């Protein structure tokens, strides 16, 4: 009985993991010429944006303010 219970539990866990993949729109490839908007994360698949370190921006004469990046176009 325990083996049957664990087998069913394993099957349910395996199917639920496969059901949590992202939507097809979120998985599109980025191509040259695409315009991207930096916004707030609204999906569980959103990880992070890799900005350069603040000291590299300051050395090149810029101002490192990442909070103003939201809403800008790339």
N, CA, C and O atoms as a Maestro MAE file, in Angstrom:
{
 s_m_m2io_version
 :::
 2.0.0
}

f_m_ct {
 s_m_title
 :::
 protein
 m_atom[296] {
  # First column is atom index #
  i_m_mmod_type
  r_m_x_coord
  r_m_y_coord
  r_m_z_coord
  i_m_residue_number
  s_m_chain_name
  s_m_pdb_residue_name
  s_m_pdb_atom_name
  i_m_atomic_number
  :::
  1 25 0.821 -1.193 0.000 1 A "UNK " " N  " 7
  2 3 0.000 0.000 0.000 1 A "UNK " " CA " 6
  3 2 0.870 1.265 0.000 1 A "UNK " " C  " 6
  4 15 0.549 2.252 -0.662 1 A "UNK " " O  " 8
  5 25 1.986 1.217 0.759 2 A "UNK " " N  " 7
  6 3 2.874 2.374 0.791 2 A "UNK " " CA " 6
  7 2 3.515 2.613 -0.574 2 A "UNK " " C  " 6
  8 15 3.675 3.759 -0.996 2 A "UNK " " O  " 8
  9 25 3.879 1.540 -1.258 3 A "UNK " " N  " 7
  10 3 4.499 1.681 -2.571 3 A "UNK " " CA " 6
  11 2 3.534 2.326 -3.565 3 A "UNK " " C  " 6
  12 15 3.940 3.165 -4.370 3 A "UNK " " O  " 8
  13 25 2.267 1.938 -3.511 4 A "UNK " " N  " 7
  14 3 1.259 2.519 -4.396 4 A "UNK " " CA " 6
  15 2 1.063 4.001 -4.087 4 A "UNK " " C  " 6
  16 15 0.955 4.822 -4.999 4 A "UNK " " O  " 8
  17 25 1.018 4.336 -2.808 5 A "UNK " " N  " 7
  18 3 0.848 5.730 -2.398 5 A "UNK " " CA " 6
  19 2 2.014 6.584 -2.890 5 A "UNK " " C  " 6
  20 15 1.790 7.663 -3.439 5 A "UNK " " O  " 8
  21 25 3.239 6.131 -2.709 6 A "UNK " " N  " 7
  22 3 4.402 6.895 -3.146 6 A "UNK " " CA " 6
  23 2 4.491 6.970 -4.671 6 A "UNK " " C  " 6
  24 15 4.963 7.969 -5.215 6 A "UNK " " O  " 8
  25 25 4.044 5.930 -5.357 7 A "UNK " " N  " 7
  26 3 4.037 5.963 -6.819 7 A "UNK " " CA " 6
  27 2 3.053 7.017 -7.323 7 A "UNK " " C  " 6
  28 15 3.372 7.771 -8.242 7 A "UNK " " O  " 8
  29 25 1.867 7.076 -6.732 8 A "UNK " " N  " 7
  30 3 0.868 8.082 -7.123 8 A "UNK " " CA " 6
  31 2 1.365 9.473 -6.761 8 A "UNK " " C  " 6
  32 15 1.194 10.405 -7.547 8 A "UNK " " O  " 8
  33 25 1.967 9.636 -5.609 9 A "UNK " " N  " 7
  34 3 2.496 10.925 -5.190 9 A "UNK " " CA " 6
  35 2 3.608 11.388 -6.135 9 A "UNK " " C  " 6
  36 15 3.679 12.569 -6.475 9 A "UNK " " O  " 8
  37 25 4.460 10.480 -6.553 10 A "UNK " " N  " 7
  38 3 5.532 10.802 -7.492 10 A "UNK " " CA " 6
  39 2 4.962 11.235 -8.840 10 A "UNK " " C  " 6
  40 15 5.460 12.187 -9.441 10 A "UNK " " O  " 8
  41 25 3.939 10.560 -9.315 11 A "UNK " " N  " 7
  42 3 3.325 10.914 -10.593 11 A "UNK " " CA " 6
  43 2 2.681 12.297 -10.535 11 A "UNK " " C  " 6
  44 15 2.828 13.092 -11.463 11 A "UNK " " O  " 8
  45 25 1.970 12.586 -9.450 12 A "UNK " " N  " 7
  46 3 1.325 13.891 -9.305 12 A "UNK " " CA " 6
  47 2 2.379 14.996 -9.240 12 A "UNK " " C  " 6
  48 15 2.202 16.049 -9.853 12 A "UNK " " O  " 8
  49 25 3.460 14.778 -8.515 13 A "UNK " " N  " 7
  50 3 4.522 15.779 -8.404 13 A "UNK " " CA " 6
  51 2 5.191 16.003 -9.759 13 A "UNK " " C  " 6
  52 15 5.492 17.142 -10.116 13 A "UNK " " O  " 8
  53 25 5.423 14.945 -10.506 14 A "UNK " " N  " 7
  54 3 6.056 15.066 -11.819 14 A "UNK " " CA " 6
  55 2 5.168 15.840 -12.786 14 A "UNK " " C  " 6
  56 15 5.662 16.687 -13.531 14 A "UNK " " O  " 8
  57 25 3.887 15.567 -12.786 15 A "UNK " " N  " 7
  58 3 2.977 16.270 -13.697 15 A "UNK " " CA " 6
  59 2 2.816 17.731 -13.309 15 A "UNK " " C  " 6
  60 15 2.689 18.586 -14.185 15 A "UNK " " O  " 8
  61 25 2.819 18.037 -12.021 16 A "UNK " " N  " 7
  62 3 2.658 19.430 -11.611 16 A "UNK " " CA " 6
  63 2 3.898 20.246 -11.933 16 A "UNK " " C  " 6
  64 15 3.789 21.440 -12.212 16 A "UNK " " O  " 8
  65 25 5.068 19.634 -11.903 17 A "UNK " " N  " 7
  66 3 6.288 20.361 -12.262 17 A "UNK " " CA " 6
  67 2 6.282 20.701 -13.750 17 A "UNK " " C  " 6
  68 15 6.674 21.806 -14.124 17 A "UNK " " O  " 8
  69 25 5.853 19.791 -14.594 18 A "UNK " " N  " 7
  70 3 5.803 20.044 -16.025 18 A "UNK " " CA " 6
  71 2 4.738 21.067 -16.387 18 A "UNK " " C  " 6
  72 15 4.865 21.733 -17.415 18 A "UNK " " O  " 8
  73 25 3.708 21.213 -15.592 19 A "UNK " " N  " 7
  74 3 2.622 22.137 -15.894 19 A "UNK " " CA " 6
  75 2 2.983 23.580 -15.585 19 A "UNK " " C  " 6
  76 15 2.208 24.476 -15.918 19 A "UNK " " O  " 8
  77 25 4.125 23.842 -14.964 20 A "UNK " " N  " 7
  78 3 4.477 25.193 -14.551 20 A "UNK " " CA " 6
  79 2 5.425 25.881 -15.512 20 A "UNK " " C  " 6
  80 15 6.126 26.811 -15.113 20 A "UNK " " O  " 8
  81 25 5.470 25.460 -16.756 21 A "UNK " " N  " 7
  82 3 6.332 26.128 -17.721 21 A "UNK " " CA " 6
  83 2 5.721 27.479 -18.090 21 A "UNK " " C  " 6
  84 15 4.521 27.693 -17.915 21 A "UNK " " O  " 8
  85 25 6.558 28.394 -18.606 22 A "UNK " " N  " 7
  86 3 6.112 29.733 -18.937 22 A "UNK " " CA " 6
  87 2 5.223 29.767 -20.162 22 A "UNK " " C  " 6
  88 15 5.112 28.785 -20.896 22 A "UNK " " O  " 8
  89 25 4.591 30.908 -20.374 23 A "UNK " " N  " 7
  90 3 3.726 31.065 -21.528 23 A "UNK " " CA " 6
  91 2 4.573 31.209 -22.792 23 A "UNK " " C  " 6
  92 15 5.726 31.630 -22.703 23 A "UNK " " O  " 8
  93 25 4.033 30.871 -23.969 24 A "UNK " " N  " 7
  94 3 4.813 30.974 -25.213 24 A "UNK " " CA " 6
  95 2 5.243 32.399 -25.532 24 A "UNK " " C  " 6
  96 15 6.288 32.595 -26.153 24 A "UNK " " O  " 8
  97 25 4.461 33.405 -25.121 25 A "UNK " " N  " 7
  98 3 4.835 34.789 -25.395 25 A "UNK " " CA " 6
  99 2 6.075 35.185 -24.614 25 A "UNK " " C  " 6
  100 15 6.893 35.965 -25.102 25 A "UNK " " O  " 8
  101 25 6.224 34.651 -23.400 26 A "UNK " " N  " 7
  102 3 7.361 35.017 -22.562 26 A "UNK " " CA " 6
  103 2 8.636 34.320 -22.998 26 A "UNK " " C  " 6
  104 15 9.725 34.742 -22.610 26 A "UNK " " O  " 8
  105 25 8.531 33.272 -23.790 27 A "UNK " " N  " 7
  106 3 9.696 32.496 -24.172 27 A "UNK " " CA " 6
  107 2 10.220 32.841 -25.559 27 A "UNK " " C  " 6
  108 15 11.044 32.106 -26.101 27 A "UNK " " O  " 8
  109 25 9.763 33.940 -26.142 28 A "UNK " " N  " 7
  110 3 10.213 34.322 -27.474 28 A "UNK " " CA " 6
  111 2 11.674 34.745 -27.441 28 A "UNK " " C  " 6
  112 15 12.162 35.275 -26.443 28 A "UNK " " O  " 8
  113 25 12.349 34.504 -28.534 29 A "UNK " " N  " 7
  114 3 13.752 34.888 -28.662 29 A "UNK " " CA " 6
  115 2 13.845 36.388 -28.950 29 A "UNK " " C  " 6
  116 15 12.978 36.946 -29.623 29 A "UNK " " O  " 8
  117 25 14.878 37.028 -28.451 30 A "UNK " " N  " 7
  118 3 15.137 38.437 -28.729 30 A "UNK " " CA " 6
  119 2 15.973 38.511 -29.997 30 A "UNK " " C  " 6
  120 15 17.006 37.851 -30.112 30 A "UNK " " O  " 8
  121 25 15.520 39.315 -30.941 31 A "UNK " " N  " 7
  122 3 16.207 39.459 -32.225 31 A "UNK " " CA " 6
  123 2 16.726 40.882 -32.372 31 A "UNK " " C  " 6
  124 15 16.291 41.782 -31.654 31 A "UNK " " O  " 8
  125 25 17.637 41.080 -33.282 32 A "UNK " " N  " 7
  126 3 18.176 42.413 -33.541 32 A "UNK " " CA " 6
  127 2 17.058 43.322 -34.050 32 A "UNK " " C  " 6
  128 15 16.296 42.937 -34.937 32 A "UNK " " O  " 8
  129 25 16.963 44.513 -33.495 33 A "UNK " " N  " 7
  130 3 15.945 45.464 -33.889 33 A "UNK " " CA " 6
  131 2 14.729 45.472 -32.985 33 A "UNK " " C  " 6
  132 15 13.863 46.332 -33.142 33 A "UNK " " O  " 8
  133 25 14.632 44.543 -32.042 34 A "UNK " " N  " 7
  134 3 13.509 44.519 -31.110 34 A "UNK " " CA " 6
  135 2 13.650 45.650 -30.103 34 A "UNK " " C  " 6
  136 15 14.760 45.971 -29.678 34 A "UNK " " O  " 8
  137 25 12.533 46.253 -29.722 35 A "UNK " " N  " 7
  138 3 12.521 47.295 -28.702 35 A "UNK " " CA " 6
  139 2 12.011 46.670 -27.412 35 A "UNK " " C  " 6
  140 15 10.921 46.100 -27.371 35 A "UNK " " O  " 8
  141 25 12.811 46.786 -26.367 36 A "UNK " " N  " 7
  142 3 12.468 46.210 -25.072 36 A "UNK " " CA " 6
  143 2 12.189 47.327 -24.082 36 A "UNK " " C  " 6
  144 15 12.823 48.381 -24.135 36 A "UNK " " O  " 8
  145 25 11.250 47.104 -23.185 37 A "UNK " " N  " 7
  146 3 10.916 48.051 -22.134 37 A "UNK " " CA " 6
  147 2 11.296 47.432 -20.799 37 A "UNK " " C  " 6
  148 15 10.972 46.276 -20.526 37 A "UNK " " O  " 8
  149 25 11.982 48.205 -19.972 38 A "UNK " " N  " 7
  150 3 12.322 47.726 -18.640 38 A "UNK " " CA " 6
  151 2 11.141 48.034 -17.741 38 A "UNK " " C  " 6
  152 15 10.708 49.184 -17.657 38 A "UNK " " O  " 8
  153 25 10.619 47.029 -17.072 39 A "UNK " " N  " 7
  154 3 9.475 47.208 -16.196 39 A "UNK " " CA " 6
  155 2 9.604 46.390 -14.931 39 A "UNK " " C  " 6
  156 15 10.650 45.805 -14.650 39 A "UNK " " O  " 8
  157 25 8.533 46.359 -14.180 40 A "UNK " " N  " 7
  158 3 8.506 45.561 -12.958 40 A "UNK " " CA " 6
  159 2 8.295 44.099 -13.321 40 A "UNK " " C  " 6
  160 15 7.625 43.796 -14.309 40 A "UNK " " O  " 8
  161 25 8.858 43.193 -12.533 41 A "UNK " " N  " 7
  162 3 8.650 41.769 -12.813 41 A "UNK " " CA " 6
  163 2 7.206 41.377 -12.551 41 A "UNK " " C  " 6
  164 15 6.668 41.662 -11.481 41 A "UNK " " O  " 8
  165 25 6.573 40.723 -13.524 42 A "UNK " " N  " 7
  166 3 5.189 40.303 -13.352 42 A "UNK " " CA " 6
  167 2 5.016 38.814 -13.637 42 A "UNK " " C  " 6
  168 15 3.889 38.331 -13.752 42 A "UNK " " O  " 8
  169 25 6.110 38.093 -13.749 43 A "UNK " " N  " 7
  170 3 6.032 36.667 -14.025 43 A "UNK " " CA " 6
  171 2 7.029 35.928 -13.132 43 A "UNK " " C  " 6
  172 15 8.078 36.472 -12.789 43 A "UNK " " O  " 8
  173 25 6.708 34.712 -12.763 44 A "UNK " " N  " 7
  174 3 7.652 33.975 -11.925 44 A "UNK " " CA " 6
  175 2 8.933 33.600 -12.660 44 A "UNK " " C  " 6
  176 15 9.923 33.246 -12.020 44 A "UNK " " O  " 8
  177 25 8.936 33.669 -13.986 45 A "UNK " " N  " 7
  178 3 10.139 33.313 -14.735 45 A "UNK " " CA " 6
  179 2 11.114 34.483 -14.848 45 A "UNK " " C  " 6
  180 15 12.228 34.306 -15.341 45 A "UNK " " O  " 8
  181 25 10.711 35.687 -14.397 46 A "UNK " " N  " 7
  182 3 11.585 36.861 -14.450 46 A "UNK " " CA " 6
  183 2 12.689 36.696 -13.416 46 A "UNK " " C  " 6
  184 15 12.408 36.483 -12.237 46 A "UNK " " O  " 8
  185 25 13.936 36.791 -13.848 47 A "UNK " " N  " 7
  186 3 15.056 36.606 -12.924 47 A "UNK " " CA " 6
  187 2 15.661 37.949 -12.532 47 A "UNK " " C  " 6
  188 15 15.444 38.426 -11.418 47 A "UNK " " O  " 8
  189 25 16.409 38.551 -13.427 48 A "UNK " " N  " 7
  190 3 17.033 39.824 -13.128 48 A "UNK " " CA " 6
  191 2 17.591 40.421 -14.419 48 A "UNK " " C  " 6
  192 15 17.679 39.754 -15.450 48 A "UNK " " O  " 8
  193 25 17.960 41.686 -14.329 49 A "UNK " " N  " 7
  194 3 18.644 42.356 -15.431 49 A "UNK " " CA " 6
  195 2 20.069 42.585 -14.963 49 A "UNK " " C  " 6
  196 15 20.288 43.089 -13.862 49 A "UNK " " O  " 8
  197 25 21.024 42.226 -15.777 50 A "UNK " " N  " 7
  198 3 22.427 42.327 -15.411 50 A "UNK " " CA " 6
  199 2 22.976 43.678 -15.861 50 A "UNK " " C  " 6
  200 15 23.480 43.807 -16.976 50 A "UNK " " O  " 8
  201 25 22.877 44.691 -14.986 51 A "UNK " " N  " 7
  202 3 23.429 46.003 -15.254 51 A "UNK " " CA " 6
  203 2 24.907 46.003 -14.876 51 A "UNK " " C  " 6
  204 15 25.329 45.193 -14.050 51 A "UNK " " O  " 8
  205 25 25.706 46.902 -15.468 52 A "UNK " " N  " 7
  206 3 27.107 47.003 -15.043 52 A "UNK " " CA " 6
  207 2 27.196 47.560 -13.623 52 A "UNK " " C  " 6
  208 15 26.271 48.200 -13.124 52 A "UNK " " O  " 8
  209 25 28.322 47.299 -12.999 53 A "UNK " " N  " 7
  210 3 28.517 47.789 -11.634 53 A "UNK " " CA " 6
  211 2 28.533 49.312 -11.623 53 A "UNK " " C  " 6
  212 15 28.881 49.951 -12.616 53 A "UNK " " O  " 8
  213 25 28.150 49.884 -10.481 54 A "UNK " " N  " 7
  214 3 28.040 51.340 -10.376 54 A "UNK " " CA " 6
  215 2 29.380 52.019 -10.581 54 A "UNK " " C  " 6
  216 15 29.428 53.089 -11.188 54 A "UNK " " O  " 8
  217 25 30.475 51.435 -10.098 55 A "UNK " " N  " 7
  218 3 31.774 52.098 -10.245 55 A "UNK " " CA " 6
  219 2 32.202 52.173 -11.710 55 A "UNK " " C  " 6
  220 15 32.894 53.119 -12.087 55 A "UNK " " O  " 8
  221 25 31.815 51.209 -12.550 56 A "UNK " " N  " 7
  222 3 32.143 51.262 -13.974 56 A "UNK " " CA " 6
  223 2 31.386 52.389 -14.665 56 A "UNK " " C  " 6
  224 15 31.922 53.037 -15.565 56 A "UNK " " O  " 8
  225 25 30.150 52.626 -14.253 57 A "UNK " " N  " 7
  226 3 29.356 53.710 -14.843 57 A "UNK " " CA " 6
  227 2 29.909 55.064 -14.411 57 A "UNK " " C  " 6
  228 15 30.001 55.985 -15.223 57 A "UNK " " O  " 8
  229 25 30.275 55.189 -13.151 58 A "UNK " " N  " 7
  230 3 30.801 56.458 -12.635 58 A "UNK " " CA " 6
  231 2 32.144 56.781 -13.276 58 A "UNK " " C  " 6
  232 15 32.409 57.943 -13.585 58 A "UNK " " O  " 8
  233 25 33.001 55.780 -13.483 59 A "UNK " " N  " 7
  234 3 34.303 56.008 -14.112 59 A "UNK " " CA " 6
  235 2 34.169 56.491 -15.550 59 A "UNK " " C  " 6
  236 15 35.016 57.242 -16.035 59 A "UNK " " O  " 8
  237 25 33.106 56.063 -16.237 60 A "UNK " " N  " 7
  238 3 32.917 56.501 -17.622 60 A "UNK " " CA " 6
  239 2 32.173 57.826 -17.719 60 A "UNK " " C  " 6
  240 15 31.864 58.279 -18.821 60 A "UNK " " O  " 8
  241 25 31.881 58.454 -16.580 61 A "UNK " " N  " 7
  242 3 31.284 59.782 -16.579 61 A "UNK " " CA " 6
  243 2 29.773 59.796 -16.443 61 A "UNK " " C  " 6
  244 15 29.161 60.847 -16.632 61 A "UNK " " O  " 8
  245 25 29.152 58.676 -16.126 62 A "UNK " " N  " 7
  246 3 27.703 58.625 -15.980 62 A "UNK " " CA " 6
  247 2 27.271 58.670 -14.532 62 A "UNK " " C  " 6
  248 15 28.099 58.728 -13.623 62 A "UNK " " O  " 8
  249 25 25.979 58.645 -14.330 63 A "UNK " " N  " 7
  250 3 25.393 58.621 -12.994 63 A "UNK " " CA " 6
  251 2 24.695 57.276 -12.831 63 A "UNK " " C  " 6
  252 15 23.840 56.919 -13.642 63 A "UNK " " O  " 8
  253 25 25.047 56.541 -11.808 64 A "UNK " " N  " 7
  254 3 24.496 55.204 -11.585 64 A "UNK " " CA " 6
  255 2 23.218 55.316 -10.761 64 A "UNK " " C  " 6
  256 15 23.268 55.330 -9.531 64 A "UNK " " O  " 8
  257 25 22.072 55.397 -11.438 65 A "UNK " " N  " 7
  258 3 20.778 55.437 -10.773 65 A "UNK " " CA " 6
  259 2 19.886 54.406 -11.447 65 A "UNK " " C  " 6
  260 15 19.269 54.689 -12.474 65 A "UNK " " O  " 8
  261 25 19.818 53.216 -10.873 66 A "UNK " " N  " 7
  262 3 19.068 52.126 -11.475 66 A "UNK " " CA " 6
  263 2 17.559 52.261 -11.275 66 A "UNK " " C  " 6
  264 15 16.789 51.609 -11.982 66 A "UNK " " O  " 8
  265 25 17.126 53.082 -10.340 67 A "UNK " " N  " 7
  266 3 15.687 53.245 -10.094 67 A "UNK " " CA " 6
  267 2 15.004 53.995 -11.242 67 A "UNK " " C  " 6
  268 15 13.811 53.805 -11.481 67 A "UNK " " O  " 8
  269 25 15.741 54.830 -11.941 68 A "UNK " " N  " 7
  270 3 15.175 55.571 -13.068 68 A "UNK " " CA " 6
  271 2 15.125 54.735 -14.343 68 A "UNK " " C  " 6
  272 15 14.592 55.190 -15.355 68 A "UNK " " O  " 8
  273 25 15.671 53.517 -14.309 69 A "UNK " " N  " 7
  274 3 15.694 52.660 -15.490 69 A "UNK " " CA " 6
  275 2 14.309 52.084 -15.816 69 A "UNK " " C  " 6
  276 15 14.047 51.714 -16.961 69 A "UNK " " O  " 8
  277 25 13.432 52.007 -14.820 70 A "UNK " " N  " 7
  278 3 12.113 51.435 -15.056 70 A "UNK " " CA " 6
  279 2 11.324 52.270 -16.047 70 A "UNK " " C  " 6
  280 15 11.164 53.477 -15.863 70 A "UNK " " O  " 8
  281 25 10.835 51.636 -17.087 71 A "UNK " " N  " 7
  282 3 10.046 52.310 -18.105 71 A "UNK " " CA " 6
  283 2 10.858 52.787 -19.299 71 A "UNK " " C  " 6
  284 15 10.278 53.246 -20.283 71 A "UNK " " O  " 8
  285 25 12.176 52.694 -19.243 72 A "UNK " " N  " 7
  286 3 12.970 53.134 -20.381 72 A "UNK " " CA " 6
  287 2 13.003 52.072 -21.475 72 A "UNK " " C  " 6
  288 15 12.788 50.888 -21.216 72 A "UNK " " O  " 8
  289 25 13.274 52.509 -22.692 73 A "UNK " " N  " 7
  290 3 13.300 51.613 -23.847 73 A "UNK " " CA " 6
  291 2 14.749 51.262 -24.185 73 A "UNK " " C  " 6
  292 15 15.656 52.084 -24.053 73 A "UNK " " O  " 8
  293 25 14.934 50.035 -24.619 74 A "UNK " " N  " 7
  294 3 16.267 49.575 -25.047 74 A "UNK " " CA " 6
  295 2 16.220 49.209 -26.506 74 A "UNK " " C  " 6
  296 15 17.232 48.797 -27.073 74 A "UNK " " O  " 8
  :::
 }
 m_bond[295] {
  # First column is bond index #
  i_m_from
  i_m_to
  i_m_order
  :::
  1 1 2 1
  2 2 3 1
  3 3 4 2
  4 3 5 1
  5 5 6 1
  6 6 7 1
  7 7 8 2
  8 7 9 1
  9 9 10 1
  10 10 11 1
  11 11 12 2
  12 11 13 1
  13 13 14 1
  14 14 15 1
  15 15 16 2
  16 15 17 1
  17 17 18 1
  18 18 19 1
  19 19 20 2
  20 19 21 1
  21 21 22 1
  22 22 23 1
  23 23 24 2
  24 23 25 1
  25 25 26 1
  26 26 27 1
  27 27 28 2
  28 27 29 1
  29 29 30 1
  30 30 31 1
  31 31 32 2
  32 31 33 1
  33 33 34 1
  34 34 35 1
  35 35 36 2
  36 35 37 1
  37 37 38 1
  38 38 39 1
  39 39 40 2
  40 39 41 1
  41 41 42 1
  42 42 43 1
  43 43 44 2
  44 43 45 1
  45 45 46 1
  46 46 47 1
  47 47 48 2
  48 47 49 1
  49 49 50 1
  50 50 51 1
  51 51 52 2
  52 51 53 1
  53 53 54 1
  54 54 55 1
  55 55 56 2
  56 55 57 1
  57 57 58 1
  58 58 59 1
  59 59 60 2
  60 59 61 1
  61 61 62 1
  62 62 63 1
  63 63 64 2
  64 63 65 1
  65 65 66 1
  66 66 67 1
  67 67 68 2
  68 67 69 1
  69 69 70 1
  70 70 71 1
  71 71 72 2
  72 71 73 1
  73 73 74 1
  74 74 75 1
  75 75 76 2
  76 75 77 1
  77 77 78 1
  78 78 79 1
  79 79 80 2
  80 79 81 1
  81 81 82 1
  82 82 83 1
  83 83 84 2
  84 83 85 1
  85 85 86 1
  86 86 87 1
  87 87 88 2
  88 87 89 1
  89 89 90 1
  90 90 91 1
  91 91 92 2
  92 91 93 1
  93 93 94 1
  94 94 95 1
  95 95 96 2
  96 95 97 1
  97 97 98 1
  98 98 99 1
  99 99 100 2
  100 99 101 1
  101 101 102 1
  102 102 103 1
  103 103 104 2
  104 103 105 1
  105 105 106 1
  106 106 107 1
  107 107 108 2
  108 107 109 1
  109 109 110 1
  110 110 111 1
  111 111 112 2
  112 111 113 1
  113 113 114 1
  114 114 115 1
  115 115 116 2
  116 115 117 1
  117 117 118 1
  118 118 119 1
  119 119 120 2
  120 119 121 1
  121 121 122 1
  122 122 123 1
  123 123 124 2
  124 123 125 1
  125 125 126 1
  126 126 127 1
  127 127 128 2
  128 127 129 1
  129 129 130 1
  130 130 131 1
  131 131 132 2
  132 131 133 1
  133 133 134 1
  134 134 135 1
  135 135 136 2
  136 135 137 1
  137 137 138 1
  138 138 139 1
  139 139 140 2
  140 139 141 1
  141 141 142 1
  142 142 143 1
  143 143 144 2
  144 143 145 1
  145 145 146 1
  146 146 147 1
  147 147 148 2
  148 147 149 1
  149 149 150 1
  150 150 151 1
  151 151 152 2
  152 151 153 1
  153 153 154 1
  154 154 155 1
  155 155 156 2
  156 155 157 1
  157 157 158 1
  158 158 159 1
  159 159 160 2
  160 159 161 1
  161 161 162 1
  162 162 163 1
  163 163 164 2
  164 163 165 1
  165 165 166 1
  166 166 167 1
  167 167 168 2
  168 167 169 1
  169 169 170 1
  170 170 171 1
  171 171 172 2
  172 171 173 1
  173 173 174 1
  174 174 175 1
  175 175 176 2
  176 175 177 1
  177 177 178 1
  178 178 179 1
  179 179 180 2
  180 179 181 1
  181 181 182 1
  182 182 183 1
  183 183 184 2
  184 183 185 1
  185 185 186 1
  186 186 187 1
  187 187 188 2
  188 187 189 1
  189 189 190 1
  190 190 191 1
  191 191 192 2
  192 191 193 1
  193 193 194 1
  194 194 195 1
  195 195 196 2
  196 195 197 1
  197 197 198 1
  198 198 199 1
  199 199 200 2
  200 199 201 1
  201 201 202 1
  202 202 203 1
  203 203 204 2
  204 203 205 1
  205 205 206 1
  206 206 207 1
  207 207 208 2
  208 207 209 1
  209 209 210 1
  210 210 211 1
  211 211 212 2
  212 211 213 1
  213 213 214 1
  214 214 215 1
  215 215 216 2
  216 215 217 1
  217 217 218 1
  218 218 219 1
  219 219 220 2
  220 219 221 1
  221 221 222 1
  222 222 223 1
  223 223 224 2
  224 223 225 1
  225 225 226 1
  226 226 227 1
  227 227 228 2
  228 227 229 1
  229 229 230 1
  230 230 231 1
  231 231 232 2
  232 231 233 1
  233 233 234 1
  234 234 235 1
  235 235 236 2
  236 235 237 1
  237 237 238 1
  238 238 239 1
  239 239 240 2
  240 239 241 1
  241 241 242 1
  242 242 243 1
  243 243 244 2
  244 243 245 1
  245 245 246 1
  246 246 247 1
  247 247 248 2
  248 247 249 1
  249 249 250 1
  250 250 251 1
  251 251 252 2
  252 251 253 1
  253 253 254 1
  254 254 255 1
  255 255 256 2
  256 255 257 1
  257 257 258 1
  258 258 259 1
  259 259 260 2
  260 259 261 1
  261 261 262 1
  262 262 263 1
  263 263 264 2
  264 263 265 1
  265 265 266 1
  266 266 267 1
  267 267 268 2
  268 267 269 1
  269 269 270 1
  270 270 271 1
  271 271 272 2
  272 271 273 1
  273 273 274 1
  274 274 275 1
  275 275 276 2
  276 275 277 1
  277 277 278 1
  278 278 279 1
  279 279 280 2
  280 279 281 1
  281 281 282 1
  282 282 283 1
  283 283 284 2
  284 283 285 1
  285 285 286 1
  286 286 287 1
  287 287 288 2
  288 287 289 1
  289 289 290 1
  290 290 291 1
  291 291 292 2
  292 291 293 1
  293 293 294 1
  294 294 295 1
  295 295 296 2
  :::
 }
}
